[in-house]
Amino acid sequence: MPISRCALSDAMFLALERGGALHSLLERVLADETLNMEFRGYDNAVNIYYRGGSLFRVKDTGSGYELSFDTNYCANQAVQLSAKPSLADAIRDMPLYKQAMDFWFAANHKYEREFAQTVVRDNNRHGSISHATDYYIVSFEYPYLDNMSGKVRKSYFDMTAIKWLSQGHVRKDERAPRLALIEMKYGDEALTGTAGLIAHLQSFNNFLSMNSKDMQEMVDDQAEVFQQKC
């Protein structure tokens, strides 16, 4: 079953809109194709991803918005950055935060996650490619509860997407869109083992065997995320 809703609360959604407390951050993300903002309504937060890693997490604390950065990205680097930057500092110093992650990724490769974010960019934002795609990526790293071998654990789908065929006559059919679950693999070595294709297919099957009420709640939530992102 899904962990909970990804769609943002009305308050946080309004904070991202023009005139809202977080609109300047949204504008910065939209101006940079290396960045991707994902909704984490279950935690009253959004995550801003860079190269597949979380650059900033922005959480609604009830009395304001708190930004956080994982300073582990600064390990063994001369530059040390704030773990709790202000909104203005995060926007001003974003190139430094991104550079810290570049240096960390150079020593700790995360190609699969990085290329998953590239899939999001190319399908959602990349000009002629995104206009012709059959998919709109709704959520990146969608969390759910997996019941593999009778053990419930927190897992993630790399992406969820609205599958909406690009042919004009099909897109006019309101019954056409479908929800797709996507698992990203990078390199042959990722196809086997405990996180290989067979294991993921088993996980998908378990997830899709959930009761119809839970499944409908997930579909409704992802539809709302799609509408909010639009």
JOBELRA-V358780 format. One record per residue. RES is the residue in one small letter. OMEGA is omega in radians with two decimals (none if undefined). D_LAST is the distance of its C-alpha to the last C-alpha in whole Angstrom. Layout:
BEGIN
res:RES omega:OMEGA d_last:D_LAST
res:RES omega:OMEGA d_last:D_LAST
END
This chain:
BEGIN
res:m omega:3.10 d_last:26
res:p omega:3.07 d_last:23
res:i omega:3.07 d_last:23
res:s omega:-3.02 d_last:21
res:r omega:2.99 d_last:18
res:c omega:-3.12 d_last:15
res:a omega:-3.09 d_last:12
res:l omega:2.99 d_last:13
res:s omega:3.11 d_last:16
res:d omega:-3.08 d_last:15
res:a omega:-3.10 d_last:17
res:m omega:3.09 d_last:15
res:f omega:3.13 d_last:12
res:l omega:3.12 d_last:14
res:a omega:3.12 d_last:16
res:l omega:-3.10 d_last:13
res:e omega:-3.11 d_last:12
res:r omega:-3.10 d_last:14
res:g omega:-3.13 d_last:18
res:g omega:-3.06 d_last:17
res:a omega:-3.07 d_last:19
res:l omega:-3.04 d_last:17
res:h omega:3.14 d_last:15
res:s omega:3.09 d_last:18
res:l omega:3.09 d_last:17
res:l omega:3.12 d_last:13
res:e omega:3.12 d_last:14
res:r omega:3.12 d_last:17
res:v omega:-3.10 d_last:15
res:l omega:-3.13 d_last:13
res:a omega:-3.02 d_last:16
res:d omega:-3.08 d_last:17
res:e omega:3.07 d_last:17
res:t omega:-3.09 d_last:19
res:l omega:-3.13 d_last:17
res:n omega:3.12 d_last:14
res:m omega:3.13 d_last:13
res:e omega:-3.06 d_last:13
res:f omega:3.14 d_last:13
res:r omega:-3.08 d_last:16
res:g omega:-3.14 d_last:16
res:y omega:3.13 d_last:20
res:d omega:-3.10 d_last:21
res:n omega:-3.01 d_last:19
res:a omega:2.89 d_last:18
res:v omega:3.04 d_last:16
res:n omega:3.03 d_last:17
res:i omega:-3.06 d_last:17
res:y omega:3.04 d_last:18
res:y omega:-3.12 d_last:21
res:r omega:3.10 d_last:23
res:g omega:3.11 d_last:22
res:g omega:-3.13 d_last:23
res:s omega:3.09 d_last:22
res:l omega:3.09 d_last:22
res:f omega:2.94 d_last:22
res:r omega:-3.11 d_last:21
res:v omega:-3.02 d_last:20
res:k omega:3.02 d_last:21
res:d omega:-3.10 d_last:22
res:t omega:-3.07 d_last:25
res:g omega:3.11 d_last:26
res:s omega:-3.12 d_last:27
res:g omega:-3.11 d_last:25
res:y omega:-3.09 d_last:23
res:e omega:3.09 d_last:25
res:l omega:3.09 d_last:24
res:s omega:3.13 d_last:26
res:f omega:3.14 d_last:27
res:d omega:-3.08 d_last:29
res:t omega:3.01 d_last:32
res:n omega:3.08 d_last:33
res:y omega:-3.14 d_last:32
res:c omega:-3.10 d_last:34
res:a omega:3.11 d_last:37
res:n omega:3.07 d_last:40
res:q omega:-3.11 d_last:39
res:a omega:-3.11 d_last:40
res:v omega:3.06 d_last:37
res:q omega:-3.05 d_last:36
res:l omega:-3.10 d_last:33
res:s omega:3.08 d_last:32
res:a omega:-3.12 d_last:31
res:k omega:-3.11 d_last:29
res:p omega:2.98 d_last:28
res:s omega:3.13 d_last:27
res:l omega:-3.12 d_last:24
res:a omega:-3.14 d_last:26
res:d omega:-3.14 d_last:28
res:a omega:3.14 d_last:25
res:i omega:-3.12 d_last:23
res:r omega:-3.04 d_last:27
res:d omega:-3.08 d_last:28
res:m omega:3.10 d_last:25
res:p omega:3.12 d_last:27
res:l omega:3.10 d_last:30
res:y omega:3.12 d_last:28
res:k omega:3.12 d_last:26
res:q omega:3.10 d_last:30
res:a omega:3.12 d_last:31
res:m omega:3.09 d_last:29
res:d omega:-3.13 d_last:30
res:f omega:-3.14 d_last:33
res:w omega:3.14 d_last:33
res:f omega:3.10 d_last:31
res:a omega:3.14 d_last:34
res:a omega:-3.09 d_last:36
res:n omega:-3.01 d_last:34
res:h omega:3.07 d_last:32
res:k omega:-3.00 d_last:29
res:y omega:-3.07 d_last:28
res:e omega:3.14 d_last:26
res:r omega:3.14 d_last:24
res:e omega:-3.14 d_last:23
res:f omega:3.02 d_last:23
res:a omega:3.10 d_last:20
res:q omega:3.06 d_last:18
res:t omega:3.07 d_last:19
res:v omega:3.10 d_last:18
res:v omega:-3.11 d_last:14
res:r omega:-3.04 d_last:14
res:d omega:-3.13 d_last:16
res:n omega:-3.02 d_last:14
res:n omega:-2.91 d_last:10
res:r omega:-2.87 d_last:11
res:h omega:2.96 d_last:15
res:g omega:-3.02 d_last:15
res:s omega:3.13 d_last:18
res:i omega:-3.10 d_last:17
res:s omega:-3.14 d_last:14
res:h omega:-3.08 d_last:14
res:a omega:-3.07 d_last:17
res:t omega:3.05 d_last:16
res:d omega:-3.06 d_last:16
res:y omega:2.90 d_last:14
res:y omega:-3.10 d_last:10
res:i omega:-3.07 d_last:11
res:v omega:-3.10 d_last:10
res:s omega:3.08 d_last:13
res:f omega:-3.05 d_last:16
res:e omega:3.13 d_last:19
res:y omega:-3.08 d_last:18
res:p omega:3.06 d_last:21
res:y omega:3.09 d_last:24
res:l omega:-3.11 d_last:27
res:d omega:-3.12 d_last:29
res:n omega:3.14 d_last:33
res:m omega:3.08 d_last:35
res:s omega:3.10 d_last:38
res:g omega:3.14 d_last:38
res:k omega:-3.14 d_last:37
res:v omega:-3.14 d_last:34
res:r omega:3.09 d_last:32
res:k omega:3.14 d_last:28
res:s omega:-3.11 d_last:27
res:y omega:2.84 d_last:23
res:f omega:-3.13 d_last:21
res:d omega:3.14 d_last:21
res:m omega:2.84 d_last:17
res:t omega:-3.06 d_last:15
res:a omega:2.91 d_last:13
res:i omega:3.05 d_last:12
res:k omega:-3.03 d_last:15
res:w omega:-3.01 d_last:14
res:l omega:-2.96 d_last:17
res:s omega:3.12 d_last:17
res:q omega:-3.04 d_last:20
res:g omega:-3.07 d_last:19
res:h omega:3.12 d_last:21
res:v omega:-3.11 d_last:20
res:r omega:3.11 d_last:16
res:k omega:3.13 d_last:17
res:d omega:-3.07 d_last:19
res:e omega:-3.13 d_last:17
res:r omega:-2.98 d_last:19
res:a omega:-3.03 d_last:18
res:p omega:3.10 d_last:15
res:r omega:3.08 d_last:17
res:l omega:3.13 d_last:16
res:a omega:3.04 d_last:18
res:l omega:-2.99 d_last:20
res:i omega:3.04 d_last:20
res:e omega:-3.11 d_last:23
res:m omega:3.05 d_last:24
res:k omega:-3.13 d_last:28
res:y omega:3.11 d_last:29
res:g omega:-3.09 d_last:33
res:d omega:-3.07 d_last:35
res:e omega:-3.14 d_last:36
res:a omega:-3.05 d_last:33
res:l omega:-3.08 d_last:34
res:t omega:3.10 d_last:37
res:g omega:-3.05 d_last:38
res:t omega:3.09 d_last:36
res:a omega:-3.10 d_last:33
res:g omega:-3.05 d_last:33
res:l omega:-3.11 d_last:32
res:i omega:3.13 d_last:34
res:a omega:-3.13 d_last:33
res:h omega:3.09 d_last:30
res:l omega:3.09 d_last:30
res:q omega:3.11 d_last:33
res:s omega:3.10 d_last:30
res:f omega:-3.11 d_last:27
res:n omega:3.09 d_last:30
res:n omega:-3.12 d_last:31
res:f omega:-3.09 d_last:27
res:l omega:3.09 d_last:27
res:s omega:3.11 d_last:30
res:m omega:-3.12 d_last:28
res:n omega:-3.00 d_last:29
res:s omega:3.14 d_last:27
res:k omega:3.11 d_last:26
res:d omega:-3.14 d_last:25
res:m omega:3.13 d_last:23
res:q omega:3.10 d_last:21
res:e omega:3.10 d_last:20
res:m omega:-3.13 d_last:18
res:v omega:3.14 d_last:17
res:d omega:3.13 d_last:15
res:d omega:-3.13 d_last:14
res:q omega:3.05 d_last:12
res:a omega:3.12 d_last:11
res:e omega:3.07 d_last:10
res:v omega:3.10 d_last:9
res:f omega:3.13 d_last:6
res:q omega:3.13 d_last:5
res:q omega:-3.13 d_last:5
res:k omega:3.06 d_last:4
res:c omega:none d_last:0
END
